[in-house]
């Protein structure tokens, strides 16, 4: 009989292995039909006590690394993230996102129009010096909304840039030396 660990063995495998073994017939199991149905139900089910490796690694990565939202809320991590993006020549994404956050806090309508035109000229316009990567449809919607700008005229582009940073830049930042050294420094300050 092959050696198998019981935790990895399925009940139906035990039944298959035990067919060649001669066993005495037990009357109490034969008479108890309800229990027999329960045992058959257990034989059909597959038992998997071990967590899958992908699930486990995702859970540990999630616990160990903060999300982009947490990075953007913490001033130290935000400064490190901005420096990291500058080293990768993609700082226009974080600067656009910060400009949109500042734009949303604007109360005056005159200031709103001025800031909207400034953001469009710096980040959205096709010939902008720090042009962000958004598609043509978003660019046209923003251009139309500049006639009468509202607080939400850059929302779609801001969401697009946020998702781009979340999928692309943030995972690289979380594995970078800048983030790891900052994380070590914050741990040592906690224990001092």
N, C-alpha and C positions, 0 to 999 in steps of 0.2 A: 504494500500500500504506500503511495507516495506521501512524503511528509509535506503537510500544508499547515500554515498558521490558521488557527480557528477564526481569528478576527477577519481574515480575508476569504474564508471559505463560505460558500453559500449553502443553504439548507438542502437545495436540490442536489448539490454535489455530494453531500453526505449520503443522501438516499441512493445515489448512483453507486457510490463506493460500497455501500452496505448490502447490495443485492447479492453478492457472491457469498456473504457470510450467512451461515445457517444459524437461526436464532429460534429460541422457543417461542411459541405463540402465547401471547398474553391475552387472557380473556377480558380483563378490565378495559383494555384499549379497544378491543373489537366491539364490546357492548356500548361503549360510550361514544355515540355518533357525533355529538356536539364537539367533543374534544378532538375527534378525528378531523372534522371540518376545519377547526382552528389550526391544526398542524398542517393540513394541506394548504391553507391560506398562507402560512408562514413559508412553506416550501416554494411557493411561487414568487414571493417578494424577494427582491435582491437587497442585501444588506450592505450598506456602505458607511462604515463608521468614520473613515478618514475624510478630512476636508480635501477638496481638490486643490492642487498646487496653485492654479491661477487665482482661485478665490483667496487663498491664504496670502499670497504675495500682494494682491490688491489691497487686502485689509491692512497688512502691515505697512505698505507704502502710504496708504491713506492716513494712518495714525502717525507716521513719522514725519510726513511732509505736509505743510499747510497748503491750502488752496490759493488760487490767484487772488480771490477776494480777501483772504487774510493777509496776503503779502501787500496788497494795495492799502489796507487799513493801517498797518503798522509802519510808522515813519522810518525806522531803521531798515526794515526789509524793503520798503519802497525805494529808499535811496540806493541800496545795494542792487536792487532789480534795475533801476534806471542806469546805474553805472555798468551793469552787465549788458544791457541792451546797447549802450554806447559802444562797448567793446565789440559787439556783433554788428554794428552799423544799422541798427533797427530801432533807434530811440524815438523815431517819429510816432510809433504806435503808442507808447506810454505818454508821450507829450500830448498827442491828440486826445487820448482818454482823459488826461488831467485837465486839458483845456475845455473839454465838454463838461466835466464836472464843475468847473468854475463858471462856465456859461449857464448851467442850470441854476446856479445860485444868484444870477443877475435879477434885479428887481425893476430897474428903470428900462423903459421901452427904447429910449435913445441909445443907451449903453448896450442893450440887447442887439439892436441892428448893427452897431459898430463891431461888437465882438463876433457876431455871426459872419460878417464880411471878412473880418480878420482871420477867423478859423478857416473859412472857405479858401481864402487866398493863400494861406500857409500850408494847408493839409489836403484839401479836396481838389482844387483846380488842377487840370491836367499838367500844367507847366509849373506847379508849385515846387519850391525848393525842398520841402520835406513831405512829398506826396505819399499818402497812405494807400494801401492796397485794397480798394473797394471797387465793386463792379460798376459798370456804366449806368445801370438803372438807379442805383443808390445815389450816384453822382448827380443824375438828372433830377431826382426828387429833391435833393438838397438845393440845387440851383433854382428850382421853381419856388421852393419854400423861402428863399432869401428875399422875395418881393415883400412878404410880410412875415418876418421870422417869429417863431414861437420857441418856447423852452424845449420843445420836443423835436425840433427840426433836424438835429444830428443824432437822434436816438438809434436809428437803424445802422448808421455807420459806426457809432460807438459800440453797439452790440457786436457788429461784425469784427471790429478790431479786438474787442475783449475776447471773443471766441478764438480768434487767431492767436492771441497771446496765451490763452489758456491751453490750447492744443500744442503750440509750437515752442514759444519762448519760455514759458514758466517751467515745463518739465526739464529743459536744459539748465535753467537757472537753479532749480532745486538740486541738481547734481553737480553744480559748479563749485569751484574752490571758494568763491566769494560768499556764497550762501553757507557752505559748510563751516568756514571759519567764523562767520557771524553767529551761527548756531552754537559753535563751541564757546565763543565769548559770552553769549547770553547764559549758557549753562554754568560757566565758572562764576559769573557775577551773582547767580542765584545762590550758590553755595557759600559765598564770602560773607 
